[in-house]
Amino acid sequence: MKISWIKADITRLDTDAIVNAANNSLLGGGGVDGAIHRAAGPALLEECRKLNGCETGKAKITRGYRLPAKYVIHTVGPVWYGGNRNEESLLRDCYLNSLRLAEERGLKTVAFPNISTGVYRFPKERAAEIAVDAVKHFPAVSVEEVIFVCFDEENCAIYERIISR
């Protein structure tokens, strides 16, 4: 599996799936979640209403609607409380469960944002280490490429360092 990183707007990527760093309601929010909902249009919200939310660490899939991506995989990352509430394991589960959904649909390309590193305050370096390790050790069959989509130069530098090891 090819693993790469780019600085880009995830809502503009023409991949089989983009991953949404969602909240438990799946009904939109700030950051990446809000941007994806705005770009996909109101039909995404309507489909999300039927999913009855999502637990932290789990993932659910919808169509991409007005996005270039065919699908949106919604996953709920953990809020960082200092590492004492199973945050690392829950973050790893976000990546693994998202990739499992991609595999179930036979998808080839998946783009991930930096899950939990914004308002959920997960330390960026540790989050990237968990993300890359989870992807590298995932037994992919259909997924051929994973792209980590970074919002800023700081995250790009972190992913470059970790992926290049």
C-alpha positions as CSV (number, residue, x, y, z in Angstrom):
1,M,0.0,0.0,0.0
2,K,1.3,3.4,-0.9
3,I,1.3,5.9,2.0
4,S,1.7,9.7,1.4
5,W,0.9,13.1,2.8
6,I,-0.1,16.4,1.2
7,K,-1.1,19.8,2.3
8,A,-4.6,20.3,0.8
9,D,-8.3,20.8,1.3
10,I,-9.6,17.3,1.8
11,T,-13.0,18.3,0.4
12,R,-11.4,18.8,-3.1
13,L,-9.7,15.4,-3.4
14,D,-10.8,13.0,-6.0
15,T,-10.4,9.8,-4.1
16,D,-12.7,6.8,-3.5
17,A,-13.3,8.0,0.0
18,I,-12.3,10.8,2.3
19,V,-12.5,10.4,6.1
20,N,-14.4,12.9,8.2
21,A,-13.2,13.6,11.7
22,A,-16.8,13.7,12.9
23,N,-18.5,14.2,16.3
24,N,-20.7,11.6,17.9
25,S,-23.9,13.0,16.3
26,L,-22.6,12.8,12.7
27,L,-24.7,16.0,12.1
28,G,-21.8,18.3,11.3
29,G,-19.7,20.6,13.4
30,G,-16.6,22.7,13.1
31,G,-13.3,22.2,11.4
32,V,-13.0,19.3,8.9
33,D,-16.5,18.1,9.8
34,G,-18.1,21.3,9.0
35,A,-16.1,21.8,5.8
36,I,-17.1,18.3,4.5
37,H,-20.8,18.9,5.3
38,R,-20.8,22.3,3.5
39,A,-19.0,20.9,0.4
40,A,-21.1,17.8,0.2
41,G,-24.4,19.6,0.5
42,P,-27.6,19.0,2.5
43,A,-28.1,15.4,1.2
44,L,-25.1,14.3,3.4
45,L,-26.8,15.6,6.5
46,E,-30.0,13.8,5.6
47,E,-28.2,10.5,5.2
48,C,-26.2,11.1,8.4
49,R,-29.5,11.6,10.3
50,K,-30.4,8.0,9.5
51,L,-27.2,6.6,10.9
52,N,-28.1,7.3,14.6
53,G,-24.7,8.7,15.5
54,C,-21.4,7.0,16.0
55,E,-19.4,5.9,19.0
56,T,-15.8,7.1,19.5
57,G,-13.4,4.9,17.6
58,K,-16.0,3.5,15.3
59,A,-16.8,4.5,11.7
60,K,-19.8,4.7,9.4
61,I,-20.0,5.4,5.6
62,T,-22.1,7.6,3.4
63,R,-22.1,8.7,-0.2
64,G,-20.0,11.8,-1.1
65,Y,-22.8,13.7,-2.8
66,R,-21.3,17.0,-4.2
67,L,-17.8,16.0,-3.2
68,P,-15.3,14.7,-5.8
69,A,-14.9,11.6,-3.4
70,K,-17.4,8.9,-4.0
71,Y,-17.8,8.2,-0.2
72,V,-17.3,9.8,3.1
73,I,-16.2,7.6,6.0
74,H,-17.2,9.3,9.3
75,T,-15.1,8.4,12.3
76,V,-15.2,9.9,15.8
77,G,-11.8,10.5,17.3
78,P,-11.2,10.7,21.1
79,V,-10.9,13.9,23.0
80,W,-7.4,14.1,24.6
81,Y,-7.6,14.0,28.5
82,G,-3.9,13.5,29.0
83,G,-3.7,9.9,27.8
84,N,-5.5,8.2,30.7
85,R,-8.8,7.4,29.1
86,N,-7.8,4.9,26.4
87,E,-7.3,7.8,23.9
88,E,-4.5,6.1,21.9
89,S,-6.4,2.9,21.4
90,L,-9.5,4.7,20.4
91,L,-7.6,6.8,17.9
92,R,-6.0,3.7,16.4
93,D,-9.5,2.2,16.1
94,C,-10.6,5.2,14.1
95,Y,-8.1,4.4,11.4
96,L,-8.6,0.7,11.5
97,N,-12.4,0.8,11.4
98,S,-12.3,3.4,8.6
99,L,-10.0,1.1,6.5
100,R,-12.3,-1.9,7.2
101,L,-15.2,0.0,5.7
102,A,-13.1,0.9,2.7
103,E,-12.1,-2.7,2.3
104,E,-15.8,-3.8,2.6
105,R,-16.6,-1.5,-0.4
106,G,-13.6,-2.5,-2.4
107,L,-12.2,1.1,-2.4
108,K,-8.7,1.8,-3.6
109,T,-7.9,5.3,-2.4
110,V,-8.6,6.8,1.1
111,A,-7.7,10.2,2.4
112,F,-7.5,10.9,6.1
113,P,-7.4,14.2,7.9
114,N,-5.4,14.6,11.2
115,I,-8.1,13.1,13.4
116,S,-8.5,14.5,17.0
117,T,-5.6,17.0,16.7
118,G,-7.7,20.1,16.5
119,V,-10.3,21.0,19.1
120,Y,-10.0,17.5,20.6
121,R,-6.4,18.4,21.5
122,F,-4.6,15.1,20.8
123,P,-0.9,15.7,20.6
124,K,-0.1,16.0,16.9
125,E,3.2,14.0,16.9
126,R,1.7,11.1,18.8
127,A,-1.5,11.2,16.7
128,A,0.5,10.9,13.5
129,E,2.6,8.1,14.9
130,I,-0.5,6.1,15.7
131,A,-2.1,6.9,12.4
132,V,0.9,5.9,10.3
133,D,1.5,2.7,12.3
134,A,-2.2,1.7,12.1
135,V,-2.2,2.1,8.3
136,K,1.2,0.4,7.8
137,H,0.0,-2.6,9.7
138,F,-3.5,-2.9,8.2
139,P,-3.8,-6.0,6.1
140,A,-5.1,-4.2,3.0
141,V,-6.5,-6.1,0.0
142,S,-8.4,-3.5,-2.0
143,V,-7.0,-0.3,-0.5
144,E,-3.9,0.6,-2.6
145,E,-3.3,4.2,-1.4
146,V,-3.7,6.1,1.8
147,I,-3.2,9.9,1.8
148,F,-2.8,11.9,5.0
149,V,-4.2,15.3,4.2
150,C,-2.6,18.0,6.4
151,F,-4.1,21.4,7.0
152,D,-0.8,23.1,7.8
153,E,2.9,22.9,7.3
154,E,3.5,21.8,10.9
155,N,1.4,18.6,10.3
156,C,3.1,18.1,6.9
157,A,6.5,18.1,8.5
158,I,5.4,15.6,11.2
159,Y,4.0,13.2,8.6
160,E,7.0,13.5,6.4
161,R,9.3,12.7,9.3
162,I,7.2,9.7,10.4
163,I,6.5,8.2,7.0
164,S,10.2,8.6,5.9
165,R,11.5,6.6,8.9
